[in-house]
Amino acid sequence: MIHTLEYDEILDLLKPSNPMPFRTRSLITFQYASSSRIGELLDYDHTLVSPKETKEEKAYYQKHPEGRNYIHTHTNGLLKSNIFIGPKRISWKMPNFKTKNKNKQFKEPFVLKEENLLWRIITKWLSMCGEQVFELRESRARQLVREQLKPYSSHILRKSRGTHLANIFGYNSYDIRDALGHVSLESGTHYISTAGRENKMREKLLEMELGKNV
């Protein structure tokens, strides 16, 4: 069994009464809502072996690596221009680190307006930041988030969101694979309990909100 934070624990962490810099609160919110690895939110740079090499060339360069040709890839992480704000949902396009050595793939996480706290933090931060949503080094981002999550690392946010999508909001194995950016269907099966998607999420969020007001 994987260790995760409860949904209410995430909300308590993000409440305005919990003192932390707003950038850090926004970083945690985006990573949780994206069910992402923290680096996927940031500007990053990979140098990859050219995919055009033949088998003979690969065999040659294994013996003569100094002569190998490389391609340089650059992705700007999370950009405002890739974020779509609608009346009931905010969604964004993100590169998938797991497939950086294969064909480029993207995932499109979203937050529903019914997730009130997440929605408010995201919309406020977007009104404050520039085109590059988080301009900081990955090591610094990990440090900022870990300070708030002690003793856990930032990766617990990704695992927690995956678990909540399955056990609270009824995502099935295909939905989890897409939400977390897994390559294989089996990667997300340990999150699964029942099936569903956005309408079920809205119903469940309303039910949870009503329960708090009883």
Residue, then its C-alpha position, 0 to 999 in steps of 0.5 A: m500500500i502506498h502512503t498518501l495524504e487524505y483529501d482533507e489534509i491537502l485542504d488544511l495544508l492549503k488554507p490561508s490560515n496556514p502561513m506559507p509564501f503564496r508561491t509555495r501554496s500555488l506550487i503545491t496546489f498545481q502539483y497536487a491538482s496536476s498529479s504531476r512530478i514537480g519537474e513537470l511544472l518547471d522550465y527544464d532541459h534534456t539532452l537526448v541521443s538522436p532517435k534517427e540513429t541506425k542500429e549500426e550507428k548505435a553500436y558504433y557510438q557505444k564504442h566511440p561515444e565522443g563522436r556521437n550526435y546529440i539533439h537538444t530539447h527544451t520545454n518551458g514547463l507550465l506556461k500561461s498560454n497552455i492554461f485554459i480557464g472556463p466557467k466551470r473548469i481550468s485545464w492545462k497541457m503538460p509534458n510527460f517526463k515518463t515518455k521523454n525518451k519516446n514520442k513526445q506526449f502530453k497530459e491535460p489535468f484540470v480542476l473543477k470550480e467545485e474544488n473551491l480552494l484549489w480553484r481560488i489559489i490557481t486563479k489568484w496565482l495566474s493573475m500574479c505570475g508571468e507567462q512562465v508560471f513557476e520561475l525557479r530551479e527544480s531543486r529549490a521547488r522541491q525544497l520549498v514544498r518539502e518544508q511544508l510536507k515534512p517528513y514527506s517529499s513533494h512526490i506524495l502530492r502526486k500519489s495522493r491525487g491519484t488515490h483521491l481520483a480513484n477512491i473519492f472521485g471514482y476514476n477507472s484505470y484508464d482515467i488514472r493512466d491519463a491523469l498521472g501520465h502513466v505509460s502502461l495501464e497496469s501502472g495505475t491499477h493500485y489506485i483503482s476502486t470504482a469508475g467515473r469522471e467529471n460529473k461524478m466528481r462534481e456530485k461527490l464534491l457537492e456531497m462533501e461540501l454539504g456534509k461539512n455544513v450539517 
